[in-house]
Amino acid sequence: GQNIDQPTEMTATEGAIVQINCTYQTSGFNGLFWYQQHAGEAPTFLSYNVLDGLEEKGRFSSFLSRSKGYSYLLLKELQMKDSASYLCAVRIITGGGNKLTFGTGTQLKVEL
Amino acid sequence: NAGVTQTPKFRVLKTGQSMTLLCAQDMNHEYMYWYRQDPGMGLRLIHYSVGEGTTAKGEVPDGYNVSRLKKQNFLLGLESAAPSQTSVYFCASSYSTFRMPQREQYFGPGTRLTVT
């Protein structure tokens, strides 16, 4: 089976940096995605890693270590609008095609 | 470009009633998916399709059926609704070619379904 773990909640201060961790145990790993989901809205794509290392995209960066089954999402210069749920998702190769398995999400609260 | 659209946005059903949720995408994507999202459970895959005329079961397919008669549409059916199917349903689509495995999924706005 697939197992994806991420913290349930985190709180951080506006202007600060926060790191959201994700660990996974899967077979057929073929990439890791991070999505952002504001309350009552659809998830939107943030970043994608398939090889080890860091991917940077403006204020957001994502890191992957395949040997450790570990990823993190780094958010810099936090803004109030960053308060949202952050979903880690692992892409898995199956006989029927590629599928995503999602973690339960980390609810981030940004405070003044 | 509307992206991924879902109808209806809200629905209340009585136990035993049936309904169909419609998902449409105008991005010419091959892959389409139906998820449900429940508090504390994350997004769970119900069914998916890798192309027109094909469907496959996901993680929680029981009680649901799907059809992909046209590339741009993916229908999710509930034949006999149960209170356990109260959830938010999201449709998603993604682009894929042989040389470029599917990348990010684009999600619709969701359908909030309550079964009483």
HADDOCK unambig.tbl for C-alpha pairs under 7 A between the chains (distance, minus, plus):
assign (segid A and resid 41 and name CA) (segid B and resid 109 and name CA) 6.23 0.50 0.50
assign (segid A and resid 42 and name CA) (segid B and resid 107 and name CA) 6.02 0.50 0.50
assign (segid A and resid 42 and name CA) (segid B and resid 108 and name CA) 6.38 0.50 0.50
assign (segid A and resid 42 and name CA) (segid B and resid 109 and name CA) 5.14 0.50 0.50
assign (segid A and resid 42 and name CA) (segid B and resid 110 and name CA) 6.55 0.50 0.50
assign (segid A and resid 43 and name CA) (segid B and resid 107 and name CA) 6.37 0.50 0.50
assign (segid A and resid 45 and name CA) (segid B and resid 104 and name CA) 6.45 0.50 0.50
assign (segid A and resid 102 and name CA) (segid B and resid 42 and name CA) 6.40 0.50 0.50
assign (segid A and resid 102 and name CA) (segid B and resid 43 and name CA) 5.87 0.50 0.50
assign (segid A and resid 103 and name CA) (segid B and resid 42 and name CA) 5.98 0.50 0.50
assign (segid A and resid 104 and name CA) (segid B and resid 40 and name CA) 6.15 0.50 0.50
assign (segid A and resid 104 and name CA) (segid B and resid 41 and name CA) 5.55 0.50 0.50
assign (segid A and resid 104 and name CA) (segid B and resid 42 and name CA) 3.95 0.50 0.50
assign (segid A and resid 105 and name CA) (segid B and resid 42 and name CA) 6.47 0.50 0.50
